[in-house]
Every structure is written in structure tokens, then in C-alpha cells.
Amino acid sequence: MDNKYRLTMQGMTKHYLGCIANDGVTIKIKHGEVHALLGENGAGKSTLMKMLYGVVKPDQGDMFFNGRVMNIKEPADARELGIGMVFQHFSLFETLTVSQNIALALGDLAGHSSSLASRIRKTSKRYGMPLDPHRLVSTLSTGERQRVEIIRCLLLDIQLLILDEPTSVLTPQEVDALFTTLKSLKKEGCSVLFISHKLHEVIELCDSATILRGGKVSGHCIPKNETSESIARSMAGDSTLISNQARRALGAVDLLTVNKSTAPHKMHCLHVLTVG
């Protein structure tokens, strides 16, 4: 297997009852590359990532990491190889601190509890995502909670970071901070697999992209050489009408009419209410 690729997933296939989620999918990611995995909802992106991370067992296909065959039975196996994943929906306990959540998620890989807080501070500061390890998760914003998930991965000196719709819960300022972190990881040789529906972000950040449609690979591209429309067409198919313009429909019949409404202190009933 060619060692220039950090990850190769070849011929990946997964069947469910009445559905082929992935049908012979192949994806290759180079060292120090930010690679986008694109596709409409139901295209097979999540299933492919779950097979990579050991959450789902493939029916067919081979996976190679740094040129060696991968035998991943569970997420712990992926983490030991140097693969980290941040899911779209966080898995954090609100009544525990940042440090406690990370220790619980990593198990033995978290190291000694006495040094974990210091490592969290050091790593989060290094990548521009400062975190207080002693804060309760319940007091953190959504963006800060995502930081916990990312720092959990970075504590393992990962070689491949998988991000599933990471910007869907972030403010524009938090997106900028995340992109700065990802670019720093890229400079250090870490590969990033970036799953997103926000094509302008993909064009800004990603070096290459694999596009899925109906469980199969429908194309590859270099996002910076494309437009959002051209990428969307590859995702949806040439015969699909693509437009961001929506016609506003005006109804001919009033559905609700309120007349002579009053609101006294004890909130008596409305005087007249008719529903058409």
C-alpha cells in the first residue's frame, strides 16, 4: 500500500435491511491534508465514518493506516492507532468537570489523573482553544463543549482527526478559531477529515474532497478550484434543479382573525376569535 496516504479505505460496503448504505466506497487521505467528505443527507457519510472509527463493522472492504492494514473492532482500537473523532452530537456529562469527562472518555489513555488537568491547559492553550479543566460542563457554551471533544482527541497526539459537521453549532468567531486550530494541525502533519454541508467553508479550508451520492462515490475535486454550485451539482446530480431562490406563496384565505382583543390583568378570554 502506498505510504503517501495517511488513510486508505478501499471498497467499503455496508448493507442494512432494504438498504445499501455504502457500496464499494474508496477514499484516500494524504499526510497533512484537510480532506472533505461531502454528500446529501443519506449519502452514506456517517456509515463510512462509523466503520473507520470502529462503531460499525463493514461487510466488505479493506482499510489501511500509514500503509498498514487496520483491524478496528471498537473505537478504542482507532484511538490507539492515532485516530480521533468528534461527533456532531457531543457525548459529555454535564454534572462532571472538563477533566473528569476527558478521563472518562479516554480511560487508561488519559494517563495519571494528577497530571491530566495540566495537560488539558497546556494542549488547549497551544492550539488556541483555552479550557479550564475544573469547570463543570453544564457551565460551558456550545462552542466550549466542542473544544472539550477536540482537546480530548488532541491529548492523544492523533494523526487523523475526523470532524462531523463541526461548524453547525458555532458562531462565526468560533468557526474562525476552529479553522486556525485545524490549520495548525495541518502544519504539524496531522490529517483532517472534514464533513460539512457548508460548501463555502469547504472551499476555504479543504485541500481535496470525496463526494458521495446514494452510497457511492460520485466524484472527487479540489474545492478551491470549484464553486459551491458545481460541488452541489456533483452531490445532487446533474438532473437536479439547484437554486437558492424560493418563491413565496400567498394564501387566499385567512386562517386566523382576532378582533378587539384585550389583555386585562387576569387575562380574560378574547372577545372575538374566528378561525377560517
C-alpha positions as CSV (number, residue, x, y, z in Angstrom):
1,M,0.0,0.0,0.0
2,D,1.3,3.5,-0.9
3,N,2.7,5.2,2.2
4,K,2.0,8.6,0.9
5,Y,-1.6,8.2,2.2
6,R,-2.4,8.5,5.8
7,L,-5.6,6.6,5.3
8,T,-7.0,4.4,2.6
9,M,-10.5,2.9,2.7
10,Q,-11.0,0.6,-0.2
11,G,-14.2,-1.0,-1.5
12,M,-16.1,-0.3,1.8
13,T,-19.6,-1.8,1.7
14,K,-22.3,-1.9,4.4
15,H,-25.7,-3.4,4.0
16,Y,-28.7,-2.8,6.2
17,L,-32.2,-4.4,5.7
18,G,-33.5,-3.0,2.4
19,C,-30.7,-0.5,2.1
20,I,-27.0,-0.4,0.9
21,A,-25.5,2.4,3.0
22,N,-22.1,2.2,1.4
23,D,-21.5,0.4,-1.9
24,G,-17.8,-0.1,-2.7
25,V,-16.7,3.3,-1.4
26,T,-13.0,4.2,-1.7
27,I,-11.4,7.2,-0.1
28,K,-7.8,8.2,0.3
29,I,-6.3,10.9,2.6
30,K,-2.8,12.2,2.4
31,H,-0.5,13.1,5.3
32,G,-1.1,16.7,6.5
33,E,-4.2,17.1,4.3
34,V,-7.6,18.6,5.1
35,H,-10.0,16.3,3.2
36,A,-13.7,17.0,2.9
37,L,-16.3,14.2,2.8
38,L,-19.4,15.6,1.1
39,G,-22.9,14.4,0.2
40,E,-26.5,15.0,0.9
41,N,-28.3,13.5,3.9
42,G,-28.4,9.8,3.5
43,A,-25.5,9.7,1.1
44,G,-23.5,7.3,3.4
45,K,-21.1,9.7,5.1
46,S,-21.9,8.7,8.7
47,T,-21.8,5.0,8.0
48,L,-18.4,5.3,6.4
49,M,-17.0,7.2,9.3
50,K,-18.5,4.8,11.8
51,M,-16.8,1.9,10.0
52,L,-13.5,3.8,10.2
53,Y,-13.9,4.6,13.9
54,G,-15.0,1.1,14.9
55,V,-18.6,1.8,15.7
56,V,-19.9,-0.2,12.8
57,K,-18.4,-3.4,11.3
58,P,-18.1,-3.3,7.4
59,D,-19.5,-6.2,5.3
60,Q,-16.7,-5.8,2.8
61,G,-13.6,-3.6,2.2
62,D,-10.1,-3.0,3.4
63,M,-8.7,-0.2,5.5
64,F,-5.0,0.9,5.7
65,F,-3.5,3.5,8.1
66,N,0.1,4.7,7.3
67,G,0.4,1.8,4.8
68,R,-0.6,-0.9,7.3
69,V,-3.8,-3.0,7.5
70,M,-6.2,-1.7,10.1
71,N,-8.1,-4.1,12.2
72,I,-10.5,-1.9,14.2
73,K,-13.2,-3.7,16.3
74,E,-14.1,-0.7,18.5
75,P,-13.3,3.0,19.0
76,A,-10.6,2.2,21.5
77,D,-8.7,0.5,18.7
78,A,-9.0,3.6,16.5
79,R,-7.8,5.9,19.3
80,E,-4.7,3.7,19.9
81,L,-3.8,4.0,16.2
82,G,-4.0,7.8,16.4
83,I,-7.5,8.4,15.1
84,G,-9.8,10.8,16.9
85,M,-13.4,11.7,16.1
86,V,-15.7,14.5,17.2
87,F,-19.3,13.6,16.5
88,Q,-21.9,16.1,15.7
89,H,-23.8,15.4,18.9
90,F,-21.4,15.6,21.9
91,S,-21.1,12.9,24.5
92,L,-20.5,14.8,27.7
93,F,-21.8,14.6,31.2
94,E,-23.0,18.0,32.4
95,T,-22.5,17.2,36.1
96,L,-18.8,16.4,35.6
97,T,-15.9,18.7,35.1
98,V,-14.0,19.0,31.8
99,S,-11.1,16.9,33.3
100,Q,-13.5,14.2,34.5
101,N,-15.2,14.0,31.2
102,I,-11.9,13.6,29.3
103,A,-10.7,11.0,31.8
104,L,-13.9,9.0,31.5
105,A,-13.7,9.0,27.7
106,L,-10.1,8.1,27.3
107,G,-9.8,5.6,30.1
108,D,-6.2,4.3,30.5
109,L,-5.1,6.6,27.6
110,A,-5.8,9.6,29.8
111,G,-2.7,9.0,31.9
112,H,-2.5,9.8,35.6
113,S,-5.3,12.0,36.9
114,S,-2.8,14.2,38.8
115,S,-1.3,15.5,35.5
116,L,-4.3,15.4,33.3
117,A,-5.5,18.9,34.3
118,S,-2.1,20.4,33.5
119,R,-2.0,18.6,30.1
120,I,-5.5,19.9,29.2
121,R,-4.4,23.5,30.0
122,K,-1.2,23.1,28.0
123,T,-2.8,21.5,25.0
124,S,-5.8,23.8,24.8
125,K,-3.6,26.9,25.0
126,R,-1.2,25.5,22.4
127,Y,-4.0,25.2,19.9
128,G,-5.8,28.4,20.7
129,M,-8.7,26.7,22.4
130,P,-8.2,27.6,26.1
131,L,-10.2,25.4,28.6
132,D,-10.4,25.4,32.4
133,P,-10.2,21.7,33.3
134,H,-12.1,22.2,36.6
135,R,-15.2,23.9,35.1
136,L,-18.4,21.9,35.1
137,V,-19.6,21.1,31.5
138,S,-23.0,22.5,32.4
139,T,-21.5,26.0,32.6
140,L,-19.9,25.8,29.2
141,S,-21.2,27.3,25.9
142,T,-21.8,25.0,22.9
143,G,-18.6,26.1,21.4
144,E,-16.6,25.4,24.6
145,R,-18.2,21.9,24.8
146,Q,-16.9,21.2,21.3
147,R,-13.5,22.3,22.5
148,V,-13.6,19.6,25.2
149,E,-14.3,17.0,22.5
150,I,-11.4,18.3,20.3
151,I,-8.9,18.6,23.1
152,R,-9.8,15.0,24.2
153,C,-8.6,13.9,20.8
154,L,-5.5,16.1,20.7
155,L,-4.3,14.8,24.1
156,L,-3.6,11.5,22.2
157,D,-1.2,13.0,19.7
158,I,-3.5,11.9,16.9
159,Q,-2.6,11.6,13.3
160,L,-6.1,11.8,11.9
161,L,-8.9,13.9,13.2
162,I,-12.5,13.3,12.0
163,L,-14.9,16.2,12.4
164,D,-18.6,15.6,11.7
165,E,-20.5,18.9,10.9
166,P,-18.2,20.8,13.4
167,T,-19.4,24.3,12.5
168,S,-23.1,23.7,12.6
169,V,-23.2,24.8,16.3
170,L,-20.6,27.5,16.2
171,T,-20.7,31.3,15.9
172,P,-18.7,32.9,13.1
173,Q,-16.0,33.9,15.6
174,E,-15.8,30.3,16.9
175,V,-15.6,29.0,13.3
176,D,-12.6,31.3,12.7
177,A,-10.9,29.9,15.8
178,L,-11.6,26.3,14.8
179,F,-10.1,26.9,11.4
180,T,-7.0,28.4,12.9
181,T,-6.6,25.2,15.0
182,L,-7.1,22.9,12.1
183,K,-4.6,24.8,10.0
184,S,-2.1,24.4,12.9
185,L,-2.7,20.7,13.0
186,K,-2.2,20.5,9.2
187,K,1.2,22.2,9.6
188,E,2.2,19.6,12.1
189,G,1.4,16.8,9.7
190,C,-2.0,15.8,11.1
191,S,-4.6,14.8,8.6
192,V,-8.2,16.1,9.0
193,L,-11.4,14.6,7.6
194,F,-14.0,17.3,7.5
195,I,-17.7,16.5,7.0
196,S,-19.9,19.5,6.2
197,H,-22.8,20.8,4.2
198,K,-21.4,24.4,4.3
199,L,-19.7,24.4,1.0
200,H,-18.2,27.9,1.3
201,E,-16.3,26.6,4.4
202,V,-15.2,23.5,2.5
203,I,-13.8,25.8,-0.3
204,E,-11.9,27.9,2.2
205,L,-10.4,25.1,4.3
206,C,-10.1,21.9,2.4
207,D,-7.3,20.7,0.1
208,S,-9.4,17.9,-1.6
209,A,-12.8,16.3,-1.4
210,T,-14.6,13.0,-1.9
211,I,-18.3,13.3,-2.8
212,L,-20.8,10.6,-2.1
213,R,-24.3,10.1,-3.7
214,G,-26.6,7.2,-2.9
215,G,-23.9,5.3,-1.1
216,K,-21.3,5.5,-3.9
217,V,-18.5,7.8,-4.8
218,S,-19.9,10.3,-7.3
219,G,-16.7,12.4,-7.7
220,H,-13.6,14.0,-6.4
221,C,-12.5,17.6,-6.5
222,I,-10.1,20.3,-5.3
223,P,-12.6,22.6,-3.6
224,K,-10.6,25.8,-4.2
225,N,-11.0,25.1,-8.0
226,E,-14.8,24.8,-7.7
227,T,-17.8,26.8,-6.8
228,S,-20.5,26.0,-4.3
229,E,-22.8,25.3,-7.2
230,S,-20.5,22.9,-9.0
231,I,-19.9,20.9,-5.8
232,A,-23.6,20.9,-5.0
233,R,-24.3,19.6,-8.5
234,S,-21.9,16.7,-8.0
235,M,-23.6,15.9,-4.7
236,A,-27.2,16.1,-6.1
237,G,-26.7,15.0,-9.7
238,D,-26.8,16.9,-13.0
239,S,-30.5,16.5,-13.5
240,T,-31.4,18.1,-10.1
241,L,-32.5,21.7,-10.2
242,I,-30.2,23.6,-7.9
243,S,-31.3,27.1,-6.7
244,N,-31.2,29.1,-3.5
245,Q,-34.2,31.1,-4.6
246,A,-37.6,30.2,-3.1
247,R,-40.9,31.5,-4.3
248,R,-43.2,32.8,-1.6
249,A,-46.7,31.5,-1.7
250,L,-49.5,33.8,-0.6
251,G,-52.7,32.2,0.7
252,A,-56.1,33.4,-0.4
253,V,-58.0,32.6,2.8
254,D,-57.3,34.0,6.3
255,L,-56.6,31.1,8.7
256,L,-56.8,33.2,11.8
257,T,-58.6,36.5,12.6
258,V,-58.5,38.2,16.0
259,N,-60.8,41.2,16.6
260,K,-61.0,43.7,19.5
261,S,-58.6,41.7,21.7
262,T,-57.8,42.9,25.2
263,A,-55.4,41.7,27.9
264,P,-56.6,42.6,31.4
265,H,-54.6,41.7,34.4
266,K,-56.3,38.3,35.0
267,M,-56.2,37.5,31.2
268,H,-59.9,37.0,30.4
269,C,-60.9,35.3,27.2
270,L,-60.6,37.1,23.8
271,H,-63.7,38.9,22.7
272,V,-63.9,37.5,19.2
273,L,-61.9,34.7,17.7
274,T,-62.6,33.2,14.3
275,V,-60.6,30.6,12.5
276,G,-61.1,30.1,8.8
